């Protein structure tokens, strides 16, 4: 049989689906399927592709736990190249709101952080070697 028909039967499990035990399920570290509907490597690149998410991960990789306010002040200051004390309240609030409603939930969906919107506490989850390496490389490139 040629490869053209391979995988065309939706009931056929070719080993590339989660839990199939085949070659596509070598685990999250190797890019296997995980939460958020994307393979783990795609989640990492998506997380790092946005400046706010990237800066939040830099901060959390050092501090491990932060409240949303301190995290937002760091991210806003980093985006603007200023100290947190030099930020306008409106600039900080825009970043805080964006993190709260968009970026932190996405990072939590990917399993990279734990985020409690009620307490506004963000905790960095134990990163894989792959994520730690990607964060290190990203910080190196950005001069963090």
C-alpha positions in Angstrom: 0.0 0.0 0.0 1.3 3.5 -0.8 1.7 6.2 1.8 -1.0 8.3 0.1 -3.7 6.4 1.9 -2.0 6.1 5.2 -3.9 7.8 8.1 -7.0 8.4 6.0 -9.1 6.1 8.1 -10.2 8.3 11.1 -10.7 5.2 13.3 -7.2 3.9 12.6 -4.7 4.8 15.3 -1.2 5.0 13.7 0.7 5.7 16.9 0.8 9.5 16.5 -2.1 10.2 18.8 -1.9 10.7 22.5 -1.9 7.5 24.4 -1.2 5.4 21.3 2.2 4.2 22.6 3.7 4.8 19.2 6.4 7.0 17.9 4.5 10.2 18.3 4.1 9.8 22.0 7.6 10.1 23.2 6.5 12.6 25.9 6.1 16.3 26.5 9.9 16.9 26.6 10.2 15.6 23.0 7.3 17.7 21.8 4.5 15.2 22.2 0.9 16.3 22.5 0.0 18.1 25.8 -2.5 20.6 27.2 -3.5 23.6 25.1 -4.0 21.5 22.0 -0.5 22.1 20.7 2.6 19.9 20.9 4.9 21.0 23.7 7.6 22.5 21.5 4.9 24.7 19.7 3.7 25.8 23.1 7.2 26.9 24.1 7.6 28.8 20.9 4.2 30.4 21.2 4.9 31.4 24.8 8.3 32.9 23.8 7.0 34.6 20.6 5.2 37.3 22.6 7.3 39.9 24.4 5.0 40.2 27.4 4.9 36.4 27.9 8.6 36.1 27.4 9.4 38.9 30.0 6.9 37.3 32.4 8.7 34.0 32.1 12.1 35.6 32.5 11.0 37.2 35.8 9.3 34.1 37.1 12.3 31.9 36.2 14.3 34.0 38.6 11.7 34.7 41.3 9.5 31.5 41.0 6.5 33.2 42.6 5.1 36.7 42.1 2.0 38.6 42.6 0.4 39.9 39.4 1.2 43.6 40.3 4.9 43.1 40.7 5.1 41.0 37.6 3.1 43.6 35.6 5.4 46.4 36.8 8.5 44.4 35.8 7.1 43.6 32.3 5.9 47.2 31.7 9.2 48.6 32.8 11.1 46.2 30.7 9.0 47.0 27.6 9.7 50.7 28.0 13.3 50.4 29.1 12.6 52.3 32.4 12.6 51.5 36.1 9.3 50.4 37.5 9.1 53.6 39.6 9.2 55.7 36.4 6.1 54.1 34.9 2.8 55.9 34.5 -0.1 54.2 36.3 -2.0 53.8 33.0 1.0 52.1 31.3 1.3 49.7 34.2 -2.5 49.0 34.3 -2.7 48.2 30.6 0.1 45.6 31.0 -1.5 44.2 34.2 -4.9 43.8 32.5 -3.4 42.2 29.4 -1.4 39.8 31.5 -4.4 38.9 33.7 -6.9 38.4 30.9 -4.7 37.0 28.1 -1.1 36.0 28.7 -1.1 34.4 32.1 -4.1 32.2 31.3 -2.4 31.1 28.2 0.8 30.3 30.0 -1.3 28.4 32.6 -3.1 26.4 29.8 0.4 25.4 28.6 1.3 24.2 32.1 4.2 26.7 32.3 2.8 28.7 35.3 0.1 28.3 37.9 -2.1 31.4 38.0 -4.9 32.1 40.4 -6.9 35.0 39.1 -8.6 35.6 42.4 -5.4 35.8 44.6 -3.4 37.2 41.6 -0.5 34.9 42.5 1.6 33.5 39.7 3.9 30.6 40.2 6.5 29.3 37.8 6.1 25.5 37.3 9.2 23.3 37.2 10.5 23.9 33.7 11.7 21.1 31.4 15.3 21.2 30.3 14.0 22.3 26.9 12.1 25.3 28.2 15.0 26.3 30.6 17.4 26.2 27.6 15.0 28.2 25.4 14.6 30.8 28.1 18.3 31.0 28.6 18.9 31.5 24.9 16.2 34.1 24.6 17.6 36.1 27.5 21.1 35.8 26.0 19.9 37.2 22.7 17.9 40.0 24.3 20.7 40.9 26.8 18.6 40.1 29.8 
